[in-house]
């Protein structure tokens, strides 16, 4: 059975500035587009059976530039809904909540259409995606690729390993990288993390 390949989208203006970006649908920077194109050889070295991508522009653009055509758009792959912290940096949040930590505290409530998510709610979405990915892997057609967002993929990794959503804090994830989740002796493992193309 193939592995699960996680692709974090390339750099955006807000990933550079550290602003929390969930539903704000911004494009990649020029460097982000270069990062995405650079992933094509890495991904091309795997036999790929299925690709799922977040509906947000930065993820879809990354998938296209990385050569992952025919991806299935799945709303469960969107980034953590940051609610009232959309567009706000951690430094700014710490001015009023010095002990705040996303992976345990969640976010401040936002507008009605984006109220924010708790770590457990993000974990439930990750579980749904993992169920779809495992079903695709069961077809034995190769690896399954998920193109999505930093905090969401960190939570998904924790859930893949059987850990609580809050354990996503343990997995720092850079833009424009590939991670590989696999198995060893039938148990889930991290087989590669923050892999970049050779320079």
Buried (B, 14 or more C-beta within 10 A) or exposed (E): BBBBBBBBBBBBEBBEEEBBBBBBEBEBBEBBBBBBBBBBEBBEEBEBBBBBBBEBBBBBBBBBBBBBEEBEBBEBBBBBBBBBBBBBBBEBBEEEEEEBBBBEBBBBEBEEEBBBBBBEBBBBBBBEBBEBBEEBBEEEBBBBBBBBBBBBBBBBBBBBBEBBBBBBBEBEBBBBBBBBBBEEEEEBBBBBBBBEBEE
